[in-house]
Amino acid sequence: MVKGANAYGSIPTNDEDSSADEIVTTQIPSIDGVHMHTCEDDESSDRNIRILMVDRKMTFLTSMAALGGFLFGYDTGVISGAMLPLAEDFALDSFREEMVVSSTVFAAFVASLVGGNLNQSLGRKTTILVSSSVFTVGAFIMGFAWDYSSMLVGRIVVGIGIGLASLTTPVYIAEVARPELRGKLVTVNALLVTAGQFFAGMVDGMFGKVDHGWRYMLGLAAVPSIVMFIAFQFYLPESPRWLVQNGLQEKAKAVLRSIRYSDSEADSELKEIVRSNEAASLLDEAFFNKYKQEQASRGEDMVAVPTSDDKDEEQSNENVSQKHKDNSAISSPSFLIRVRAMLNSAPTCRALILGCGLMAIQQLSGINTVMYYAASIYEMAGFSQIKSIWLSGFTALAQVVGIFISIFLVERAGRRSLVLYSLAAVTISLFGMGLSFYLARIKSEPISQVLDLECEEQPSLVWNGITRYCFDCVQINSCGFCNGACVSGNALGPNNAEVCMGDENQSYVENGWSFDNCTNPVGYMSVFFMVSYLLAFGIGMGGMPWTINSEIYPLQYRSMAVSFSTGTNWLSNIIISASFLTLSSPAVLTSYGAFWLYTAIALIGFVWLCYALPETKGLHLEEIENLFRKPGDEDDDIMDFLTKEQKELLAKLAKESSAGGH
């Protein structure tokens, strides 16, 4: 039985006694061969109970935090099915439809940029509470929307909630997880994104034929957000690293003891966090002092800060300490000053370039093009509308399977290996998808005659635009194909009835009229490469960029840096989603040209990451910071703005960290 658990679920111990993971080895002899109960048995039993409690708490914590990813996935997936009945009820034109979809993505992009400041000032837990509250309000507005304007407001509010959750939940999970499980637990967040997209498709199907079914589709998003709010409000703790950063060390200690297997493990990790935070604070103060002196030298109204060389050698340590307390109290660094300090830190800047680059590659290699336009892509490949919808649902499941696999591989194979193997397979799959569209064109039936001037050619950028195949003909809005001829017409048949003569009792379509697509002998080649693309993407590129970004930044810049990288992800999402239909048109790059563009981006990203991406598997967050340090970084002139006492303390902290003093 576990007695005396505190409010965080930890088991308090007496510092003078043995810790929870130390075993009393006093031997008590058995009597007549009967094993006697020993202190060792009690200790082992208590430890097993504690491990079980911690594992259960971490499972619950990760599941609740990852609901933020589920909300993101559900919203992006549900709008595709809800848009058709919604457009009918509100009589939306194409521009307003685009606004309903894109407003959420843009709001999420803006929220992700400002969310870093909220993370820093309010904490991870409070920001998640805010995001779930905002999302719930937005879901109710959408569910009860009465016109286009109210729906747009609801979509924007939901986007703000998604943006805050998308940058906060991976950081929160990474900061509370044990190092050997951190990658697996953060990847669960990415798994729930894809699970949310798949679940949204099921909900769309359930309510697709219900009157005003879109209200249920969009309004049901409030359920998981309410669950997440209740869990964080009443059951889950604040991040221990944020608590240390804000001077709440005892609370951080209690939290760590509630989510670690032993008090000694928790206390050791706490010391490491404190050391890292102290070193970061010293460098932060040095930069701020340097900034203030630069402002003073330009004649601005700032208090000059003397360098260490200017200080009186005989001044007592107490006076030096008090002087710096006074200087620090002048004013706190503004957001722009903190951004400048982050970019001025060479190791952090290297990490930020890597993190933002990973997010850009994730999006610019075409993932949301495939997710948002899967049905359209299959229609381009020659499948019917109904078959395209079913195939798009099947391919969404492929990414879920891929990320599920990555959860079991991330702590075995490592982040770097998963990213590189995944991106290599993604590159091959994208090339194959482009090849399948090219073959679909040249293997479609050839054109023997063009009967209308408007069907002879079309605007083009990378090909001659001359109609040579059925594939070329049906991409012209007013033209179709029948019996080797490209002729003007509509979905029902050609304008010239003689072109498509056949059985008088059958329709033109039954007699061979093709208006939207052509017979495609390599259609299932597109299916194969689409599925392989999503499976490969899920194994590495789906979750690893979020996992890596949650762990590569120093504590004092983590919220702001993750905000920047998340903003990069959303901005790239906007670019790729808004440009695909234009890029894939015959007038620009064609469908195969668009996928070969994504192939080139993925290939360039693969080559760069081979050199730039380190392995972070199994390392403490504070140890990962050192992976981005290079000789000479410590020689930055901001060291001149530390006192002798502070320099000695910084050197001591660095020595303890490099020696593994934890």
C-alpha positions in Angstrom: 0.0 0.0 0.0 1.3 3.5 -0.9 0.8 5.9 1.9 1.3 9.7 2.2 1.0 10.5 -1.5 0.9 14.3 -2.0 -1.3 16.3 -4.3 0.8 15.5 -7.3 0.6 11.8 -6.6 4.3 11.5 -5.5 5.5 9.5 -2.6 7.4 11.7 -0.1 10.5 10.2 1.5 12.7 11.2 4.4 16.0 12.6 3.1 17.8 10.8 5.9 16.3 7.4 4.9 17.0 5.5 1.7 15.3 6.8 -1.4 12.6 4.9 -3.2 15.0 3.2 -5.6 17.5 2.1 -2.9 17.0 -1.4 -1.5 17.7 -2.4 2.1 19.8 -5.5 1.9 19.4 -6.7 5.5 19.1 -10.5 5.4 16.7 -12.3 7.7 17.2 -16.1 7.8 14.3 -18.4 6.9 12.9 -20.8 9.5 12.3 -24.5 8.5 12.6 -23.5 4.8 9.8 -21.0 5.0 10.8 -17.6 3.4 10.4 -14.7 5.9 9.1 -11.3 4.8 12.0 -8.9 4.5 12.6 -5.1 4.1 13.8 -5.9 0.6 10.4 -7.3 -0.3 8.7 -4.1 1.0 11.0 -1.8 -0.9 10.6 -3.8 -4.1 6.8 -3.9 -3.8 6.7 -0.1 -3.2 8.9 0.5 -6.2 6.8 -1.7 -8.5 3.6 0.1 -7.3 5.2 3.5 -8.0 6.4 2.5 -11.5 2.8 1.3 -12.2 1.4 4.6 -11.0 3.8 6.7 -13.0 3.2 4.7 -16.2 -0.5 5.1 -15.8 -0.2 8.8 -15.2 2.1 9.4 -18.2 -0.3 7.4 -20.4 -3.2 9.6 -19.2 -1.1 12.8 -19.5 0.0 12.1 -23.0 -3.4 11.1 -24.2 -5.0 14.3 -22.9 -2.2 16.5 -24.2 -2.3 14.8 -27.6 -6.0 15.7 -27.9 -4.7 19.0 -29.2 -3.3 17.1 -32.2 -6.6 15.3 -32.6 -8.5 18.6 -32.7 -6.2 19.8 -35.5 -6.6 16.6 -37.5 -10.4 16.5 -37.0 -10.9 20.1 -38.1 -8.8 19.8 -41.2 -10.5 16.5 -42.1 -14.1 17.4 -41.3 -14.4 20.6 -43.3 -14.0 18.7 -46.7 -17.2 16.7 -46.0 -19.1 19.6 -44.3 -18.4 22.1 -47.1 -20.8 20.6 -49.7 -24.0 20.8 -47.6 -22.8 24.0 -45.9 -22.3 25.7 -49.3 -25.9 24.7 -50.3 -27.5 26.0 -47.1 -25.6 29.4 -47.2 -25.4 29.7 -51.0 -21.6 30.1 -50.9 -19.7 31.0 -54.1 -16.2 29.6 -54.7 -14.5 32.6 -53.1 -16.5 32.3 -49.9 -15.8 28.5 -49.8 -12.1 29.2 -50.0 -12.4 31.8 -47.2 -14.2 29.3 -44.9 -11.4 26.8 -45.4 -8.4 29.1 -45.4 -9.5 31.4 -42.6 -8.8 28.6 -40.1 -5.3 28.0 -41.4 -4.4 31.7 -41.5 -5.8 32.2 -37.9 -3.7 29.2 -36.7 -0.6 30.7 -38.3 -1.1 34.0 -36.5 -1.9 32.3 -33.2 1.2 30.1 -33.5 3.4 33.3 -33.7 2.0 35.0 -30.6 1.5 31.7 -28.7 5.2 31.5 -27.8 4.8 34.6 -25.6 1.7 33.1 -23.9 3.7 29.9 -23.3 6.5 31.9 -21.8 4.4 34.1 -19.6 1.3 32.0 -18.7 2.9 28.5 -18.8 2.2 25.4 -20.9 -0.8 24.3 -18.8 -2.5 27.6 -18.9 -2.0 28.0 -22.6 -3.5 24.6 -23.3 -6.5 25.6 -21.1 -6.9 28.8 -23.2 -6.6 26.9 -26.5 -9.2 24.3 -25.5 -11.6 27.0 -24.3 -11.2 29.0 -27.5 -11.7 25.9 -29.6 -14.8 25.0 -27.7 -16.3 28.4 -28.2 -15.4 28.2 -31.9 -17.0 24.8 -32.3 -20.3 26.0 -30.8 -20.3 29.1 -33.0 -19.9 26.9 -36.1 -22.5 24.4 -34.9 -25.1 27.2 -34.4 -23.9 29.5 -37.3 -26.8 31.3 -39.0 -25.0 32.8 -42.0 -21.7 33.1 -43.8 -20.3 35.8 -41.5 -21.0 33.8 -38.3 -19.5 30.7 -39.8 -16.4 32.7 -40.8 -16.1 34.0 -37.2 -16.4 30.4 -35.9 -13.7 29.2 -38.3 -11.3 32.0 -37.2 -11.9 31.3 -33.5 -11.2 27.6 -34.0 -8.1 28.4 -35.9 -6.8 30.4 -33.0 -7.3 27.4 -30.7 -5.6 25.0 -33.1 -2.6 27.3 -33.5 -2.1 27.6 -29.8 -2.5 23.8 -29.2 -0.3 22.8 -32.1 2.8 24.6 -30.7 2.1 23.9 -27.0 1.2 20.3 -26.6 4.4 18.9 -28.2 6.5 21.1 -25.9 4.5 20.1 -22.9 4.8 16.4 -23.6 8.5 16.7 -24.3 9.1 18.6 -21.0 7.3 16.1 -18.8 8.4 12.8 -20.5 11.3 10.7 -19.4 14.2 11.0 -21.9 13.9 7.4 -23.1 10.2 7.8 -23.8 10.1 11.4 -25.0 10.2 10.7 -28.8 7.6 8.0 -28.5 5.2 10.2 -26.5 5.6 13.3 -28.6 4.9 11.2 -31.7 1.6 10.1 -30.2 0.5 13.7 -30.8 1.2 13.4 -34.5 -0.6 10.0 -34.5 -3.7 11.7 -33.2 -3.5 14.3 -35.9 -4.0 11.7 -38.6 -6.4 9.7 -36.4 -8.5 12.9 -36.2 -8.5 13.2 -40.0 -9.6 9.6 -40.4 -12.3 10.0 -37.6 -13.6 13.1 -39.3 -14.1 11.2 -42.5 -16.3 8.7 -40.6 -18.3 11.5 -39.0 -18.8 13.1 -42.4 -20.2 9.8 -43.7 -22.5 9.4 -40.7 -24.1 12.8 -41.1 -23.7 13.2 -44.8 -27.4 12.5 -45.6 -28.8 14.2 -42.4 -30.6 17.5 -42.9 -28.1 20.3 -41.9 -25.7 17.5 -41.0 -22.8 19.9 -41.2 -23.9 21.4 -37.8 -23.2 18.1 -36.2 -19.9 17.6 -38.1 -18.5 20.9 -37.0 -20.1 21.2 -33.6 -19.0 17.8 -32.3 -15.4 19.1 -32.3 -16.3 20.7 -28.9 -16.4 17.3 -27.2 -12.7 16.5 -27.3 -11.8 20.1 -26.5 -14.0 20.0 -23.4 -12.4 16.7 -22.3 -8.9 18.3 -22.7 -10.0 21.3 -20.6 -11.3 19.2 -17.7 -8.2 17.0 -17.7 -5.7 19.9 -17.5 -7.8 21.9 -15.1 -8.2 19.2 -12.5 -5.7 16.4 -13.1 -2.6 17.4 -14.9 0.4 19.5 -13.6 2.3 22.3 -15.1 5.6 21.6 -16.9 8.4 21.3 -14.3 10.8 23.2 -16.6 8.5 26.2 -16.8 8.1 26.1 -13.0 11.9 26.2 -12.6 12.2 29.0 -15.1 9.8 31.0 -13.0 11.3 30.3 -9.6 8.9 27.7 -8.5 11.5 25.0 -7.7 9.6 23.2 -5.0 6.5 22.8 -7.2 8.8 21.5 -10.0 10.3 19.0 -7.6 6.8 17.8 -6.6 5.8 17.4 -10.2 9.0 15.5 -11.2 8.6 13.2 -8.2 5.1 12.4 -9.4 6.2 11.4 -12.9 9.5 9.7 -12.3 10.2 6.2 -11.1 12.2 7.3 -8.0 12.9 10.5 -6.0 16.6 10.3 -6.8 15.9 10.2 -10.5 13.5 13.2 -10.1 16.0 15.2 -7.9 18.9 14.5 -10.3 16.8 15.8 -13.3 15.8 18.8 -11.3 19.4 19.7 -10.6 20.1 19.5 -14.3 17.2 21.7 -15.2 18.2 24.3 -12.5 21.8 24.3 -13.8 20.7 24.8 -17.4 18.3 27.6 -16.3 20.9 29.4 -14.3 23.4 29.3 -17.2 20.7 30.5 -19.6 19.7 33.3 -17.2 23.3 34.5 -17.0 23.7 34.7 -20.7 20.3 36.3 -21.1 21.3 39.0 -18.6 24.7 39.5 -20.3 23.0 40.1 -23.7 20.4 42.5 -22.1 23.2 44.4 -20.4 25.1 44.6 -23.7 21.9 45.8 -25.5 21.4 48.5 -22.8 24.9 49.8 -23.2 24.6 49.9 -27.0 21.4 51.9 -26.6 23.2 54.3 -24.2 26.1 54.7 -26.6 23.6 55.9 -29.2 22.4 58.6 -26.8 19.1 56.9 -26.0 17.6 57.1 -22.5 19.0 53.9 -21.1 21.1 53.2 -18.0 24.7 52.2 -19.1 25.9 49.0 -17.7 29.6 48.8 -16.9 31.6 45.9 -18.2 33.6 43.6 -15.9 36.8 45.4 -16.9 35.4 48.6 -15.5 34.5 47.2 -12.1 36.6 47.9 -9.1 38.6 44.7 -8.4 38.4 45.4 -4.6 34.6 45.7 -4.6 33.0 43.1 -2.5 31.0 40.3 -3.9 27.9 41.5 -2.1 28.2 45.0 -3.7 28.7 43.4 -7.2 25.7 41.2 -6.7 23.5 44.1 -5.4 24.7 46.3 -8.3 23.5 43.7 -10.8 20.3 43.3 -9.0 19.7 47.0 -9.4 20.6 46.9 -13.1 18.3 43.9 -13.7 15.5 45.7 -12.1 15.6 48.6 -14.5 13.3 46.9 -17.0 12.5 43.5 -18.3 13.5 42.5 -21.9 10.8 43.2 -24.4 9.7 40.6 -27.0 11.9 42.1 -29.7 14.9 42.2 -27.4 14.3 38.5 -26.5 14.0 37.6 -30.2 17.3 39.5 -30.9 18.9 37.6 -28.0 17.7 34.3 -29.4 19.1 35.0 -32.9 22.3 36.3 -31.4 22.9 33.0 -29.6 24.8 30.9 -32.2 23.7 27.5 -30.9 20.1 28.5 -30.7 20.2 30.1 -34.1 21.5 26.8 -35.6 18.8 24.8 -33.8 16.1 27.3 -35.1 17.3 27.0 -38.7 17.1 23.2 -38.4 13.7 23.3 -36.7 12.1 25.7 -39.2 13.8 23.9 -42.1 12.3 20.6 -41.0 8.8 22.1 -40.7 9.2 23.7 -44.2 10.3 20.4 -45.8 7.4 18.6 -44.1 4.9 20.8 -45.7 6.6 21.7 -49.0 7.0 18.0 -49.9 3.3 18.0 -50.5 1.7 16.3 -47.5 -1.4 18.6 -47.2 -1.7 18.7 -51.0 -2.2 14.9 -50.8 -4.5 15.1 -47.7 -6.7 18.0 -48.9 -6.9 17.1 -52.5 -6.6 13.3 -52.5 -10.0 12.8 -54.2 -9.1 15.4 -56.8 -5.8 13.7 -57.4 -7.4 10.3 -58.0 -9.9 12.0 -60.4 -6.9 13.4 -62.3 -5.6 9.8 -62.5 -8.8 8.7 -64.2 -11.0 7.3 -61.4 -14.7 8.1 -61.0 -15.8 10.5 -58.3 -17.3 7.8 -56.0 -14.2 5.6 -56.3 -11.9 8.6 -55.7 -13.7 9.4 -52.4 -13.3 5.9 -51.2 -9.6 5.8 -52.3 -8.9 9.1 -50.5 -10.2 7.6 -47.3 -8.1 4.5 -47.7 -4.9 6.6 -48.3 -5.6 8.7 -45.1 -5.5 5.4 -43.1 -2.0 4.7 -44.6 -0.5 7.7 -42.8 -2.1 6.6 -39.5 -0.4 3.2 -39.9 2.9 4.9 -40.7 2.9 7.1 -37.6 1.7 4.2 -35.5 4.8 2.3 -36.7 7.1 5.3 -35.9 5.9 5.2 -32.2 7.6 1.8 -31.8 10.7 2.7 -33.8 11.5 6.2 -32.6 13.4 5.2 -29.5 15.0 2.2 -31.2 16.1 3.6 -34.6 16.3 7.2 -33.4 15.0 10.5 -34.8 17.7 11.0 -37.4 17.4 7.5 -39.0 13.6 7.7 -39.2 13.6 11.2 -40.8 16.3 10.3 -43.4 14.8 6.9 -44.4 11.3 8.4 -44.4 12.3 11.4 -46.6 14.2 9.1 -49.0 11.1 6.9 -49.4 8.9 10.1 -49.8 11.2 11.3 -52.5 10.9 8.1 -54.5 7.1 8.0 -54.0 6.7 11.5 -55.2 8.7 10.8 -58.3 6.6 7.7 -58.9 3.4 9.7 -58.5 4.6 12.2 -61.1 5.6 9.4 -63.4 2.2 7.8 -63.0 0.5 11.0 -64.2 3.0 11.3 -67.1 2.3 7.8 -68.2 -1.4 8.3 -67.8 -1.1 11.1 -70.3 1.0 9.4 -73.0 -0.8 6.1 -72.6 -4.3 7.6 -73.0 -5.9 7.2 -76.4 -4.2 9.4 -79.1 -6.2 12.1 -80.9 -6.8 11.5 -84.6 -8.8 14.7 -85.2 -9.7 17.9 -83.5 -13.1 19.2 -84.7 -13.2 22.6 -82.8 -10.7 25.4 -82.7 -11.0 25.8 -79.0 -9.9 22.2 -78.5 -6.7 22.4 -80.5 -4.5 23.7 -77.8 -4.4 25.3 -74.4 -2.1 27.8 -72.5 1.0 26.0 -71.2 4.3 26.8 -69.5 6.4 23.6 -69.6 4.9 21.8 -72.7 3.7 22.8 -76.1 0.0 22.8 -75.2 -1.0 21.0 -78.4 -3.8 18.4 -77.9 -2.3 15.0 -78.7 -3.9 12.6 -76.3 -7.3 12.1 -74.6 -5.6 13.3 -71.3 -4.9 16.7 -73.0 -8.4 17.0 -74.4 -10.4 16.5 -71.2 -8.3 19.1 -69.4 -9.8 21.8 -71.6 -12.9 22.9 -69.8 -15.3 22.7 -72.8 -13.9 19.7 -74.6 -14.3 16.0 -74.5 -13.1 12.8 -76.3 -14.9 10.2 -78.3 -13.8 7.7 -81.0 -10.4 9.4 -81.4 -11.8 12.9 -81.8 -11.5 15.9 -79.4 -14.6 18.0 -79.7 -16.5 20.6 -77.7 -19.3 19.6 -75.5 -20.4 19.1 -71.9 -20.7 16.3 -69.3 -23.8 14.9 -71.1 -22.2 14.6 -74.6 -20.6 16.3 -77.5 -22.0 19.3 -79.3 -21.6 17.4 -82.6 -23.7 14.3 -82.1 -22.2 12.5 -85.2 -18.8 12.2 -83.4 -20.1 9.8 -80.8 -22.7 7.7 -82.6 -23.4 4.3 -81.3 -26.4 2.4 -79.9 -29.3 4.8 -80.1 -30.7 3.4 -76.8 -27.6 4.3 -74.9 -26.3 7.6 -73.7 -23.3 9.3 -75.1 -21.3 8.4 -72.0 -22.2 4.7 -72.6 -21.1 5.1 -76.2 -17.6 6.2 -75.2 -17.9 9.9 -74.4 -15.2 11.1 -72.0 -15.5 14.6 -70.6 -13.8 14.6 -67.1 -11.3 11.7 -67.4 -9.9 9.1 -69.7 -9.3 5.4 -69.5 -6.1 5.1 -67.5 -4.2 1.8 -67.9 -1.7 2.8 -65.1 -4.3 4.2 -62.7 -3.4 1.9 -59.9 0.2 2.9 -60.2 -1.0 6.3 -58.8 -2.8 4.5 -55.9 0.3 2.5 -55.1 2.6 5.5 -54.9 0.0 7.6 -53.1 -0.3 4.9 -50.4 3.5 4.3 -50.2 4.0 8.1 -50.0 1.7 8.5 -47.0 3.0 5.4 -45.3 6.6 6.5 -45.7 5.7 10.1 -44.6 4.0 8.8 -41.5 6.9 6.7 -40.4 9.3 9.7 -40.1 8.3 13.0 -41.6 4.8 13.0 -40.1 5.8 13.1 -36.4 9.6 13.6 -36.2 9.7 17.3 -37.1 7.3 18.0 -34.1 9.3 15.7 -31.8 12.7 17.2 -32.8 11.4 20.8 -32.5 10.1 20.1 -29.0 13.5 19.1 -27.7 16.3 21.0 -29.5 15.9 24.5 -28.0 17.3 25.9 -24.8 14.8 26.4 -22.0 14.8 30.2 -22.1 14.1 30.3 -25.8 12.0 27.1 -26.2 8.6 28.7 -26.3 9.6 31.4 -28.7 11.6 29.1 -30.9 8.8 26.5 -31.1 6.4 29.4 -31.9 8.7 30.4 -34.9 9.0 26.8 -36.2 5.2 26.2 -35.8 4.5 29.4 -37.6 6.8 28.2 -40.4 4.8 25.0 -40.6 1.5 26.9 -40.9 2.9 29.4 -43.4 4.2 26.5 -45.6 0.8 24.8 -45.2 -0.9 27.9 -46.6 1.6 28.2 -49.5 1.3 24.5 -50.5 -2.4 24.2 -50.1 -3.3 27.4 -51.9 -0.9 26.7 -54.9 -1.5 23.0 -55.7 -4.5 23.4 -58.1 -2.7 26.2 -59.9 0.6 24.4 -60.1 -1.0 21.2 -61.3 -3.0 22.9 -64.1 -1.8 22.3 -67.7 -1.2 26.1 -67.9 1.6 26.0 -65.3 3.5 22.8 -64.4 0.9 20.0 -65.2 0.0 17.4 -62.6 3.2 15.4 -63.1 5.3 18.6 -63.1 3.8 19.6 -59.7 4.7 16.3 -58.1 8.2 16.4 -59.6 8.6 19.9 -58.0 7.7 18.3 -54.7 10.2 15.6 -55.5 13.0 18.1 -56.0 12.1 19.9 -52.7 12.2 16.5 -50.8 15.5 15.6 -52.4 17.1 18.9 -51.5 15.8 18.5 -48.0 17.2 15.0 -47.7 20.7 16.1 -48.7 20.7 19.0 -46.3 19.4 17.0 -43.3 22.1 14.3 -43.9 24.6 17.0 -42.8 22.5 19.2 -40.5 20.4 16.8 -38.4 22.0 15.3 -35.2 20.6 12.3 -33.2 18.8 13.3 -30.0 17.6 9.8 -28.9 17.8 9.2 -25.2 19.4 12.5 -24.3 18.1 14.9 -21.7 16.8 18.2 -23.0 19.7 20.0 -21.4 22.2 17.7 -23.1 20.7 18.2 -26.5 21.5 21.9 -26.3 25.2 21.1 -26.4 24.8 19.3 -29.8 24.5 22.7 -31.4 27.5 24.3 -29.8 30.7 24.8 -31.7 34.2 25.9 -30.6 34.3 29.7 -30.3 30.7 30.1 -29.3 31.7 30.9 -25.7 34.0 33.7 -26.9 31.2 36.0 -27.8 31.7 39.5 -26.5 28.6 39.3 -24.4 30.8 37.6 -21.8 32.4 41.0 -21.2 29.1 42.0 -19.7 29.2 39.5 -16.9 30.8 40.1 -13.5 33.8 38.0 -12.5 31.6 36.2 -10.1 29.1 35.4 -12.8 31.7 34.2 -15.2 33.0 31.8 -12.5 29.5 30.5 -11.9 28.9 30.0 -15.6 32.2 28.1 -16.0 31.3 25.9 -13.0 27.8 25.1 -14.5 29.4 24.3 -17.8 31.9 22.0 -16.2 29.2 20.2 -14.2 27.1 19.7 -17.3 29.9 18.4 -19.4 30.9 16.0 -16.6 27.4 14.7 -16.4 26.9 16.0 -13.0 23.4 14.7 -12.4 
